[in-house]
Amino acid sequence: MPSLAQMTGSLHIHNFYIGKLKAKQAQLFESDPELAQLLDNVAEVLSGHAVTLADEIAELECEE
């Protein structure tokens, strides 16, 4: 199992890329709506992973 520091780092990376994807999605909304929707879908998947990571981090922090 990854350490708490590794999981926290992974959560920060997820959140960084979610922000990048959403910003690019907003830029492409008018010019390429299909690509914008794809980016939004990827951001949603990463958001789901981020929620899971945050829950696992909270559990680990409670155990300490």
All heavy atoms as TSV, in Angstrom:
chain	resi	resn	atom	element	x	y	z
A	1	MET	N	N	0.854	-1.174	0.000
A	1	MET	CA	C	0.000	0.000	0.000
A	1	MET	C	C	0.903	1.241	0.000
A	1	MET	O	O	1.894	1.298	0.712
A	1	MET	CB	C	-0.897	-0.030	1.234
A	1	MET	CG	C	-1.743	1.200	1.386
A	1	MET	SD	S	-2.960	0.988	2.689
A	1	MET	CE	C	-4.363	1.633	1.841
A	2	PRO	N	N	0.544	2.244	-0.777
A	2	PRO	CA	C	1.338	3.479	-0.824
A	2	PRO	C	C	1.313	4.199	0.525
A	2	PRO	O	O	0.367	4.066	1.296
A	2	PRO	CB	C	0.653	4.321	-1.898
A	2	PRO	CG	C	-0.395	3.485	-2.513
A	2	PRO	CD	C	-0.594	2.281	-1.676
A	3	SER	N	N	2.328	4.968	0.754
A	3	SER	CA	C	2.389	5.746	1.993
A	3	SER	C	C	1.424	6.925	1.917
A	3	SER	O	O	0.936	7.295	0.843
A	3	SER	CB	C	3.811	6.254	2.216
A	3	SER	OG	O	4.112	7.269	1.275
A	4	LEU	N	N	1.186	7.516	3.071
A	4	LEU	CA	C	0.312	8.690	3.141
A	4	LEU	C	C	0.865	9.824	2.285
A	4	LEU	O	O	0.120	10.495	1.565
A	4	LEU	CB	C	0.151	9.136	4.596
A	4	LEU	CG	C	-0.763	10.315	4.859
A	4	LEU	CD1	C	-2.174	10.037	4.360
A	4	LEU	CD2	C	-0.780	10.639	6.341
A	5	ALA	N	N	2.173	10.014	2.321
A	5	ALA	CA	C	2.800	11.075	1.514
A	5	ALA	C	C	2.610	10.815	0.028
A	5	ALA	O	O	2.330	11.741	-0.739
A	5	ALA	CB	C	4.286	11.185	1.848
A	6	GLN	N	N	2.755	9.562	-0.396
A	6	GLN	CA	C	2.562	9.226	-1.807
A	6	GLN	C	C	1.112	9.459	-2.232
A	6	GLN	O	O	0.849	9.982	-3.314
A	6	GLN	CB	C	2.951	7.773	-2.068
A	6	GLN	CG	C	4.424	7.510	-1.976
A	6	GLN	CD	C	4.733	6.023	-1.993
A	6	GLN	OE1	O	4.023	5.207	-1.416
A	6	GLN	NE2	N	5.832	5.668	-2.670
A	7	MET	N	N	0.195	9.071	-1.375
A	7	MET	CA	C	-1.224	9.251	-1.699
A	7	MET	C	C	-1.584	10.734	-1.762
A	7	MET	O	O	-2.323	11.160	-2.649
A	7	MET	CB	C	-2.089	8.527	-0.679
A	7	MET	CG	C	-1.958	7.016	-0.782
A	7	MET	SD	S	-2.822	6.149	0.517
A	7	MET	CE	C	-4.514	6.439	0.050
A	8	THR	N	N	-1.044	11.517	-0.827
A	8	THR	CA	C	-1.296	12.956	-0.831
A	8	THR	C	C	-0.717	13.599	-2.090
A	8	THR	O	O	-1.366	14.443	-2.725
A	8	THR	CB	C	-0.713	13.611	0.438
A	8	THR	OG1	O	-1.306	12.987	1.579
A	8	THR	CG2	C	-0.987	15.103	0.475
A	9	GLY	N	N	0.484	13.178	-2.473
A	9	GLY	CA	C	1.087	13.679	-3.709
A	9	GLY	C	C	0.249	13.331	-4.917
A	9	GLY	O	O	0.043	14.159	-5.817
A	10	SER	N	N	-0.246	12.100	-4.944
A	10	SER	CA	C	-1.092	11.671	-6.054
A	10	SER	C	C	-2.377	12.495	-6.116
A	10	SER	O	O	-2.835	12.872	-7.201
A	10	SER	CB	C	-1.421	10.185	-5.900
A	10	SER	OG	O	-2.183	9.726	-6.982
A	11	LEU	N	N	-2.947	12.801	-4.954
A	11	LEU	CA	C	-4.157	13.621	-4.915
A	11	LEU	C	C	-3.883	15.016	-5.470
A	11	LEU	O	O	-4.683	15.550	-6.245
A	11	LEU	CB	C	-4.693	13.704	-3.489
A	11	LEU	CG	C	-5.966	14.516	-3.286
A	11	LEU	CD1	C	-7.117	13.968	-4.125
A	11	LEU	CD2	C	-6.339	14.557	-1.812
A	12	HIS	N	N	-2.746	15.585	-5.111
A	12	HIS	CA	C	-2.396	16.914	-5.640
A	12	HIS	C	C	-2.220	16.864	-7.161
A	12	HIS	O	O	-2.653	17.785	-7.865
A	12	HIS	CB	C	-1.126	17.445	-4.978
A	12	HIS	CG	C	-1.318	17.876	-3.570
A	12	HIS	ND1	N	-2.116	18.933	-3.209
A	12	HIS	CD2	C	-0.820	17.379	-2.413
A	12	HIS	CE1	C	-2.106	19.067	-1.901
A	12	HIS	NE2	N	-1.317	18.138	-1.384
A	13	ILE	N	N	-1.607	15.810	-7.662
A	13	ILE	CA	C	-1.433	15.665	-9.113
A	13	ILE	C	C	-2.788	15.528	-9.796
A	13	ILE	O	O	-3.035	16.159	-10.828
A	13	ILE	CB	C	-0.522	14.468	-9.434
A	13	ILE	CG1	C	0.912	14.784	-8.979
A	13	ILE	CG2	C	-0.559	14.112	-10.915
A	13	ILE	CD1	C	1.841	13.590	-8.978
A	14	HIS	N	N	-3.672	14.713	-9.224
A	14	HIS	CA	C	-5.016	14.571	-9.786
A	14	HIS	C	C	-5.694	15.945	-9.872
A	14	HIS	O	O	-6.252	16.305	-10.909
A	14	HIS	CB	C	-5.871	13.641	-8.917
A	14	HIS	CG	C	-5.733	12.197	-9.230
A	14	HIS	ND1	N	-4.572	11.504	-9.019
A	14	HIS	CD2	C	-6.631	11.299	-9.725
A	14	HIS	CE1	C	-4.755	10.245	-9.367
A	14	HIS	NE2	N	-5.992	10.103	-9.809
A	15	ASN	N	N	-5.659	16.683	-8.765
A	15	ASN	CA	C	-6.327	17.986	-8.737
A	15	ASN	C	C	-5.700	18.973	-9.724
A	15	ASN	O	O	-6.417	19.752	-10.358
A	15	ASN	CB	C	-6.324	18.552	-7.317
A	15	ASN	CG	C	-7.282	17.811	-6.420
A	15	ASN	OD1	O	-8.302	17.303	-6.867
A	15	ASN	ND2	N	-6.963	17.734	-5.149
A	16	PHE	N	N	-4.383	18.916	-9.889
A	16	PHE	CA	C	-3.705	19.773	-10.858
A	16	PHE	C	C	-4.227	19.488	-12.266
A	16	PHE	O	O	-4.609	20.406	-13.005
A	16	PHE	CB	C	-2.190	19.544	-10.787
A	16	PHE	CG	C	-1.422	20.243	-11.870
A	16	PHE	CD1	C	-1.132	21.590	-11.761
A	16	PHE	CD2	C	-0.986	19.561	-13.003
A	16	PHE	CE1	C	-0.417	22.247	-12.765
A	16	PHE	CE2	C	-0.276	20.205	-14.001
A	16	PHE	CZ	C	0.010	21.545	-13.882
A	17	TYR	N	N	-4.268	18.207	-12.647
A	17	TYR	CA	C	-4.716	17.868	-13.992
A	17	TYR	C	C	-6.206	18.074	-14.194
A	17	TYR	O	O	-6.646	18.411	-15.297
A	17	TYR	CB	C	-4.288	16.443	-14.364
A	17	TYR	CG	C	-2.834	16.398	-14.753
A	17	TYR	CD1	C	-1.884	15.780	-13.951
A	17	TYR	CD2	C	-2.387	17.026	-15.909
A	17	TYR	CE1	C	-0.543	15.779	-14.300
A	17	TYR	CE2	C	-1.054	17.033	-16.262
A	17	TYR	CZ	C	-0.141	16.404	-15.450
A	17	TYR	OH	O	1.182	16.423	-15.793
A	18	ILE	N	N	-6.989	17.905	-13.158
A	18	ILE	CA	C	-8.415	18.209	-13.266
A	18	ILE	C	C	-8.589	19.686	-13.612
A	18	ILE	O	O	-9.370	20.045	-14.505
A	18	ILE	CB	C	-9.161	17.850	-11.962
A	18	ILE	CG1	C	-9.221	16.327	-11.792
A	18	ILE	CG2	C	-10.567	18.448	-11.951
A	18	ILE	CD1	C	-9.611	15.879	-10.397
A	19	GLY	N	N	-7.847	20.546	-12.938
A	19	GLY	CA	C	-7.908	21.986	-13.230
A	19	GLY	C	C	-7.475	22.304	-14.645
A	19	GLY	O	O	-8.108	23.106	-15.344
A	20	LYS	N	N	-6.385	21.673	-15.098
A	20	LYS	CA	C	-5.898	21.895	-16.467
A	20	LYS	C	C	-6.933	21.441	-17.489
A	20	LYS	O	O	-7.188	22.132	-18.487
A	20	LYS	CB	C	-4.589	21.136	-16.702
A	20	LYS	CG	C	-3.399	21.694	-15.986
A	20	LYS	CD	C	-2.927	22.932	-16.693
A	20	LYS	CE	C	-1.587	23.371	-16.189
A	20	LYS	NZ	N	-1.128	24.569	-16.843
A	21	LEU	N	N	-7.513	20.258	-17.272
A	21	LEU	CA	C	-8.509	19.737	-18.218
A	21	LEU	C	C	-9.738	20.638	-18.278
A	21	LEU	O	O	-10.252	20.920	-19.361
A	21	LEU	CB	C	-8.918	18.312	-17.822
A	21	LEU	CG	C	-7.893	17.232	-18.100
A	21	LEU	CD1	C	-8.276	15.952	-17.367
A	21	LEU	CD2	C	-7.777	16.967	-19.594
A	22	LYS	N	N	-10.208	21.082	-17.126
A	22	LYS	CA	C	-11.397	21.940	-17.120
A	22	LYS	C	C	-11.117	23.285	-17.782
A	22	LYS	O	O	-11.979	23.817	-18.485
A	22	LYS	CB	C	-11.907	22.098	-15.698
A	22	LYS	CG	C	-12.491	20.805	-15.163
A	22	LYS	CD	C	-13.471	21.039	-14.073
A	22	LYS	CE	C	-14.106	19.746	-13.650
A	22	LYS	NZ	N	-15.361	19.478	-14.308
A	23	ALA	N	N	-9.923	23.833	-17.586
A	23	ALA	CA	C	-9.576	25.097	-18.236
A	23	ALA	C	C	-9.525	24.928	-19.750
A	23	ALA	O	O	-10.047	25.768	-20.501
A	23	ALA	CB	C	-8.238	25.606	-17.707
A	24	LYS	N	N	-8.916	23.854	-20.217
A	24	LYS	CA	C	-8.826	23.607	-21.660
A	24	LYS	C	C	-10.207	23.307	-22.227
A	24	LYS	O	O	-10.553	23.745	-23.329
A	24	LYS	CB	C	-7.865	22.450	-21.927
A	24	LYS	CG	C	-7.591	22.209	-23.405
A	24	LYS	CD	C	-7.080	23.414	-24.132
A	24	LYS	CE	C	-5.623	23.637	-23.970
A	24	LYS	NZ	N	-5.117	24.727	-24.821
A	25	GLN	N	N	-11.018	22.585	-21.473
A	25	GLN	CA	C	-12.382	22.282	-21.912
A	25	GLN	C	C	-13.165	23.568	-22.124
A	25	GLN	O	O	-13.867	23.718	-23.112
A	25	GLN	CB	C	-13.064	21.381	-20.869
A	25	GLN	CG	C	-14.455	20.932	-21.235
A	25	GLN	CD	C	-15.553	21.770	-20.622
A	25	GLN	OE1	O	-15.337	22.558	-19.702
A	25	GLN	NE2	N	-16.731	21.630	-21.152
A	26	ALA	N	N	-13.011	24.522	-21.214
A	26	ALA	CA	C	-13.718	25.799	-21.346
A	26	ALA	C	C	-13.238	26.559	-22.582
A	26	ALA	O	O	-14.045	27.180	-23.282
A	26	ALA	CB	C	-13.511	26.636	-20.086
A	27	GLN	N	N	-11.938	26.486	-22.882
A	27	GLN	CA	C	-11.393	27.165	-24.064
A	27	GLN	C	C	-11.930	26.551	-25.355
A	27	GLN	O	O	-12.164	27.249	-26.338
A	27	GLN	CB	C	-9.869	27.070	-24.082
A	27	GLN	CG	C	-9.175	27.902	-23.054
A	27	GLN	CD	C	-7.666	27.657	-23.071
A	27	GLN	OE1	O	-7.171	26.724	-23.689
A	27	GLN	NE2	N	-6.942	28.508	-22.364
A	28	LEU	N	N	-12.109	25.242	-25.362
A	28	LEU	CA	C	-12.497	24.538	-26.586
A	28	LEU	C	C	-14.002	24.409	-26.778
A	28	LEU	O	O	-14.446	23.909	-27.803
A	28	LEU	CB	C	-11.891	23.120	-26.582
A	28	LEU	CG	C	-10.378	23.046	-26.697
A	28	LEU	CD1	C	-9.912	21.618	-26.471
A	28	LEU	CD2	C	-9.920	23.554	-28.044
A	29	PHE	N	N	-14.772	24.849	-25.803
A	29	PHE	CA	C	-16.215	24.630	-25.835
A	29	PHE	C	C	-16.864	25.110	-27.134
A	29	PHE	O	O	-17.673	24.409	-27.720
A	29	PHE	CB	C	-16.873	25.288	-24.629
A	29	PHE	CG	C	-18.325	24.963	-24.502
A	29	PHE	CD1	C	-18.728	23.714	-24.078
A	29	PHE	CD2	C	-19.287	25.908	-24.818
A	29	PHE	CE1	C	-20.073	23.396	-23.970
A	29	PHE	CE2	C	-20.630	25.611	-24.714
A	29	PHE	CZ	C	-21.032	24.349	-24.287
A	30	GLU	N	N	-16.499	26.287	-27.601
A	30	GLU	CA	C	-17.104	26.840	-28.820
A	30	GLU	C	C	-16.488	26.271	-30.093
A	30	GLU	O	O	-17.199	25.949	-31.043
A	30	GLU	CB	C	-16.964	28.366	-28.834
A	30	GLU	CG	C	-17.764	29.080	-27.771
A	30	GLU	CD	C	-19.265	28.935	-27.966
A	30	GLU	OE1	O	-19.736	28.981	-29.118
A	30	GLU	OE2	O	-19.958	28.772	-26.945
A	31	SER	N	N	-15.177	26.103	-30.113
A	31	SER	CA	C	-14.500	25.701	-31.352
A	31	SER	C	C	-14.548	24.198	-31.620
A	31	SER	O	O	-14.570	23.780	-32.776
A	31	SER	CB	C	-13.039	26.170	-31.339
A	31	SER	OG	O	-12.336	25.539	-30.291
A	32	ASP	N	N	-14.542	23.374	-30.569
A	32	ASP	CA	C	-14.538	21.915	-30.755
A	32	ASP	C	C	-15.311	21.265	-29.604
A	32	ASP	O	O	-14.725	20.730	-28.660
A	32	ASP	CB	C	-13.101	21.392	-30.806
A	32	ASP	CG	C	-13.002	19.961	-31.290
A	32	ASP	OD1	O	-14.037	19.262	-31.330
A	32	ASP	OD2	O	-11.883	19.531	-31.622
A	33	PRO	N	N	-16.642	21.308	-29.686
A	33	PRO	CA	C	-17.453	20.814	-28.568
A	33	PRO	C	C	-17.259	19.328	-28.267
A	33	PRO	O	O	-17.361	18.918	-27.122
A	33	PRO	CB	C	-18.888	21.114	-28.988
A	33	PRO	CG	C	-18.843	21.425	-30.433
A	33	PRO	CD	C	-17.463	21.855	-30.768
A	34	GLU	N	N	-16.942	18.523	-29.283
A	34	GLU	CA	C	-16.722	17.095	-29.034
A	34	GLU	C	C	-15.467	16.880	-28.193
A	34	GLU	O	O	-15.482	16.082	-27.242
A	34	GLU	CB	C	-16.616	16.325	-30.344
A	34	GLU	CG	C	-17.940	16.197	-31.067
A	34	GLU	CD	C	-17.814	15.419	-32.365
A	34	GLU	OE1	O	-16.807	14.719	-32.576
A	34	GLU	OE2	O	-18.750	15.514	-33.175
A	35	LEU	N	N	-14.395	17.576	-28.527
A	35	LEU	CA	C	-13.169	17.465	-27.739
A	35	LEU	C	C	-13.387	18.043	-26.345
A	35	LEU	O	O	-12.909	17.482	-25.350
A	35	LEU	CB	C	-12.006	18.174	-28.433
A	35	LEU	CG	C	-10.652	18.111	-27.719
A	35	LEU	CD1	C	-10.243	16.669	-27.440
A	35	LEU	CD2	C	-9.595	18.822	-28.547
A	36	ALA	N	N	-14.127	19.119	-26.253
A	36	ALA	CA	C	-14.429	19.710	-24.951
A	36	ALA	C	C	-15.186	18.707	-24.081
A	36	ALA	O	O	-14.892	18.569	-22.887
A	36	ALA	CB	C	-15.241	20.992	-25.122
A	37	GLN	N	N	-16.132	17.987	-24.668
A	37	GLN	CA	C	-16.887	16.982	-23.913
A	37	GLN	C	C	-15.981	15.835	-23.479
A	37	GLN	O	O	-16.086	15.340	-22.358
A	37	GLN	CB	C	-18.052	16.445	-24.751
A	37	GLN	CG	C	-18.924	15.449	-24.009
A	37	GLN	CD	C	-19.588	16.046	-22.782
A	37	GLN	OE1	O	-20.210	17.100	-22.879
A	37	GLN	NE2	N	-19.445	15.405	-21.643
A	38	LEU	N	N	-15.087	15.416	-24.345
A	38	LEU	CA	C	-14.138	14.356	-24.000
A	38	LEU	C	C	-13.270	14.780	-22.814
A	38	LEU	O	O	-13.070	14.020	-21.857
A	38	LEU	CB	C	-13.265	14.007	-25.204
A	38	LEU	CG	C	-12.164	12.979	-24.952
A	38	LEU	CD1	C	-12.764	11.636	-24.569
A	38	LEU	CD2	C	-11.280	12.845	-26.174
A	39	LEU	N	N	-12.755	16.011	-22.858
A	39	LEU	CA	C	-11.939	16.508	-21.760
A	39	LEU	C	C	-12.740	16.579	-20.467
A	39	LEU	O	O	-12.226	16.271	-19.384
A	39	LEU	CB	C	-11.346	17.874	-22.097
A	39	LEU	CG	C	-10.343	17.903	-23.243
A	39	LEU	CD1	C	-9.879	19.336	-23.499
A	39	LEU	CD2	C	-9.157	17.006	-22.962
A	40	ASP	N	N	-13.988	16.958	-20.570
A	40	ASP	CA	C	-14.848	17.007	-19.397
A	40	ASP	C	C	-15.043	15.604	-18.821
A	40	ASP	O	O	-15.012	15.419	-17.603
A	40	ASP	CB	C	-16.189	17.638	-19.756
A	40	ASP	CG	C	-17.034	17.914	-18.533
A	40	ASP	OD1	O	-16.535	18.571	-17.601
A	40	ASP	OD2	O	-18.200	17.470	-18.500
A	41	ASN	N	N	-15.214	14.617	-19.692
A	41	ASN	CA	C	-15.380	13.230	-19.241
A	41	ASN	C	C	-14.128	12.731	-18.528
A	41	ASN	O	O	-14.219	12.065	-17.496
A	41	ASN	CB	C	-15.722	12.308	-20.408
A	41	ASN	CG	C	-17.086	12.585	-20.990
A	41	ASN	OD1	O	-17.925	13.231	-20.385
A	41	ASN	ND2	N	-17.311	12.091	-22.195
A	42	VAL	N	N	-12.964	13.043	-19.071
A	42	VAL	CA	C	-11.706	12.638	-18.441
A	42	VAL	C	C	-11.569	13.319	-17.082
A	42	VAL	O	O	-11.168	12.685	-16.097
A	42	VAL	CB	C	-10.499	12.956	-19.356
A	42	VAL	CG1	C	-9.186	12.711	-18.630
A	42	VAL	CG2	C	-10.565	12.128	-20.628
A	43	ALA	N	N	-11.916	14.583	-17.007
A	43	ALA	CA	C	-11.851	15.301	-15.729
A	43	ALA	C	C	-12.782	14.669	-14.701
A	43	ALA	O	O	-12.436	14.574	-13.519
A	43	ALA	CB	C	-12.199	16.779	-15.929
A	44	GLU	N	N	-13.939	14.208	-15.140
A	44	GLU	CA	C	-14.876	13.551	-14.221
A	44	GLU	C	C	-14.316	12.237	-13.697
A	44	GLU	O	O	-14.484	11.908	-12.518
A	44	GLU	CB	C	-16.226	13.323	-14.901
A	44	GLU	CG	C	-17.028	14.581	-15.106
A	44	GLU	CD	C	-17.302	15.315	-13.797
A	44	GLU	OE1	O	-17.695	14.684	-12.794
A	44	GLU	OE2	O	-17.110	16.545	-13.781
A	45	VAL	N	N	-13.662	11.463	-14.554
A	45	VAL	CA	C	-13.037	10.211	-14.108
A	45	VAL	C	C	-11.951	10.513	-13.078
A	45	VAL	O	O	-11.883	9.869	-12.022
A	45	VAL	CB	C	-12.466	9.417	-15.309
A	45	VAL	CG1	C	-11.604	8.250	-14.840
A	45	VAL	CG2	C	-13.593	8.920	-16.204
A	46	LEU	N	N	-11.104	11.497	-13.383
A	46	LEU	CA	C	-10.059	11.870	-12.432
A	46	LEU	C	C	-10.664	12.386	-11.123
A	46	LEU	O	O	-10.123	12.128	-10.043
A	46	LEU	CB	C	-9.139	12.938	-13.030
A	46	LEU	CG	C	-8.102	12.453	-14.032
A	46	LEU	CD1	C	-7.309	13.639	-14.584
A	46	LEU	CD2	C	-7.166	11.441	-13.414
A	47	SER	N	N	-11.759	13.093	-11.211
A	47	SER	CA	C	-12.427	13.584	-10.001
A	47	SER	C	C	-12.906	12.423	-9.134
A	47	SER	O	O	-12.786	12.471	-7.907
A	47	SER	CB	C	-13.613	14.475	-10.366
A	47	SER	OG	O	-13.176	15.655	-10.980
A	48	GLY	N	N	-13.414	11.395	-9.775
A	48	GLY	CA	C	-13.826	10.203	-9.031
A	48	GLY	C	C	-12.647	9.555	-8.324
A	48	GLY	O	O	-12.754	9.142	-7.161
A	49	HIS	N	N	-11.524	9.464	-9.018
A	49	HIS	CA	C	-10.313	8.919	-8.405
A	49	HIS	C	C	-9.856	9.803	-7.252
A	49	HIS	O	O	-9.400	9.292	-6.215
A	49	HIS	CB	C	-9.194	8.800	-9.432
A	49	HIS	CG	C	-9.424	7.743	-10.452
A	49	HIS	ND1	N	-8.555	7.532	-11.488
A	49	HIS	CD2	C	-10.408	6.823	-10.616
A	49	HIS	CE1	C	-9.002	6.544	-12.249
A	49	HIS	NE2	N	-10.127	6.107	-11.739
A	50	ALA	N	N	-9.949	11.110	-7.428
A	50	ALA	CA	C	-9.527	12.049	-6.386
A	50	ALA	C	C	-10.384	11.886	-5.127
A	50	ALA	O	O	-9.865	11.937	-4.012
A	50	ALA	CB	C	-9.587	13.487	-6.899
A	51	VAL	N	N	-11.671	11.669	-5.306
A	51	VAL	CA	C	-12.561	11.461	-4.161
A	51	VAL	C	C	-12.159	10.194	-3.414
A	51	VAL	O	O	-12.068	10.177	-2.182
A	51	VAL	CB	C	-14.036	11.403	-4.612
A	51	VAL	CG1	C	-14.940	10.894	-3.501
A	51	VAL	CG2	C	-14.494	12.765	-5.092
A	52	THR	N	N	-11.888	9.126	-4.161
A	52	THR	CA	C	-11.462	7.875	-3.547
A	52	THR	C	C	-10.150	8.065	-2.785
A	52	THR	O	O	-10.012	7.602	-1.652
A	52	THR	CB	C	-11.301	6.777	-4.624
A	52	THR	OG1	O	-12.552	6.599	-5.292
A	52	THR	CG2	C	-10.853	5.470	-4.015
A	53	LEU	N	N	-9.202	8.754	-3.406
A	53	LEU	CA	C	-7.930	9.030	-2.742
A	53	LEU	C	C	-8.129	9.845	-1.470
A	53	LEU	O	O	-7.530	9.550	-0.433
A	53	LEU	CB	C	-6.988	9.785	-3.679
A	53	LEU	CG	C	-6.108	8.967	-4.590
A	53	LEU	CD1	C	-5.400	9.883	-5.588
A	53	LEU	CD2	C	-5.094	8.176	-3.802
A	54	ALA	N	N	-8.957	10.859	-1.543
A	54	ALA	CA	C	-9.206	11.706	-0.373
A	54	ALA	C	C	-9.814	10.885	0.756
A	54	ALA	O	O	-9.443	11.061	1.930
A	54	ALA	CB	C	-10.110	12.878	-0.750
A	55	ASP	N	N	-10.716	9.977	0.429
A	55	ASP	CA	C	-11.316	9.108	1.444
A	55	ASP	C	C	-10.270	8.193	2.067
A	55	ASP	O	O	-10.239	8.006	3.291
A	55	ASP	CB	C	-12.447	8.269	0.842
A	55	ASP	CG	C	-13.673	9.082	0.477
A	55	ASP	OD1	O	-13.793	10.240	0.938
A	55	ASP	OD2	O	-14.510	8.561	-0.299
A	56	GLU	N	N	-9.398	7.623	1.232
A	56	GLU	CA	C	-8.358	6.732	1.745
A	56	GLU	C	C	-7.364	7.508	2.618
A	56	GLU	O	O	-6.918	7.007	3.650
A	56	GLU	CB	C	-7.638	6.056	0.585
A	56	GLU	CG	C	-8.495	5.034	-0.128
A	56	GLU	CD	C	-7.819	4.437	-1.375
A	56	GLU	OE1	O	-6.673	4.807	-1.692
A	56	GLU	OE2	O	-8.475	3.595	-2.014
A	57	ILE	N	N	-7.048	8.723	2.210
A	57	ILE	CA	C	-6.145	9.557	3.008
A	57	ILE	C	C	-6.779	9.863	4.360
A	57	ILE	O	O	-6.121	9.773	5.410
A	57	ILE	CB	C	-5.791	10.859	2.254
A	57	ILE	CG1	C	-4.864	10.536	1.069
A	57	ILE	CG2	C	-5.139	11.879	3.175
A	57	ILE	CD1	C	-4.689	11.682	0.084
A	58	ALA	N	N	-8.050	10.200	4.371
A	58	ALA	CA	C	-8.751	10.498	5.621
A	58	ALA	C	C	-8.740	9.282	6.544
A	58	ALA	O	O	-8.521	9.420	7.762
A	58	ALA	CB	C	-10.179	10.952	5.327
A	59	GLU	N	N	-8.945	8.091	5.984
A	59	GLU	CA	C	-8.907	6.880	6.789
A	59	GLU	C	C	-7.528	6.655	7.392
A	59	GLU	O	O	-7.409	6.309	8.578
A	59	GLU	CB	C	-9.313	5.668	5.957
A	59	GLU	CG	C	-10.775	5.581	5.634
A	59	GLU	CD	C	-11.117	4.383	4.753
A	59	GLU	OE1	O	-10.356	3.389	4.771
A	59	GLU	OE2	O	-12.128	4.453	4.052
A	60	LEU	N	N	-6.492	6.850	6.583
A	60	LEU	CA	C	-5.129	6.670	7.080
A	60	LEU	C	C	-4.786	7.675	8.173
A	60	LEU	O	O	-4.123	7.345	9.154
A	60	LEU	CB	C	-4.113	6.781	5.946
A	60	LEU	CG	C	-4.006	5.579	5.019
A	60	LEU	CD1	C	-3.066	5.893	3.846
A	60	LEU	CD2	C	-3.500	4.360	5.780
A	61	GLU	N	N	-5.245	8.914	8.005
A	61	GLU	CA	C	-4.982	9.939	8.998
A	61	GLU	C	C	-5.690	9.628	10.317
A	61	GLU	O	O	-5.146	9.906	11.391
A	61	GLU	CB	C	-5.387	11.322	8.481
A	61	GLU	CG	C	-4.475	11.841	7.392
A	61	GLU	CD	C	-4.934	13.152	6.798
A	61	GLU	OE1	O	-6.136	13.492	6.868
A	61	GLU	OE2	O	-4.060	13.833	6.232
A	62	CYS	N	N	-6.868	9.031	10.234
A	62	CYS	CA	C	-7.598	8.661	11.459
A	62	CYS	C	C	-6.911	7.518	12.180
A	62	CYS	O	O	-6.962	7.432	13.404
A	62	CYS	CB	C	-9.031	8.273	11.116
A	62	CYS	SG	S	-10.087	9.667	10.703
A	63	GLU	N	N	-6.277	6.635	11.416
A	63	GLU	CA	C	-5.572	5.497	12.010
A	63	GLU	C	C	-4.315	5.915	12.744
A	63	GLU	O	O	-3.852	5.221	13.641
A	63	GLU	CB	C	-5.226	4.462	10.935
A	63	GLU	CG	C	-6.432	3.760	10.370
A	63	GLU	CD	C	-6.094	2.840	9.210
A	63	GLU	OE1	O	-4.899	2.670	8.880
A	63	GLU	OE2	O	-7.038	2.274	8.623
A	64	GLU	N	N	-3.727	7.041	12.352
A	64	GLU	CA	C	-2.462	7.495	12.960
A	64	GLU	C	C	-2.646	8.130	14.286
A	64	GLU	O	O	-3.423	8.578	14.874
A	64	GLU	CB	C	-1.728	8.462	12.034
A	64	GLU	CG	C	-1.220	7.780	10.818
A	64	GLU	CD	C	-0.439	8.736	9.924
A	64	GLU	OE1	O	-0.515	9.958	10.085
A	64	GLU	OE2	O	0.258	8.229	9.040
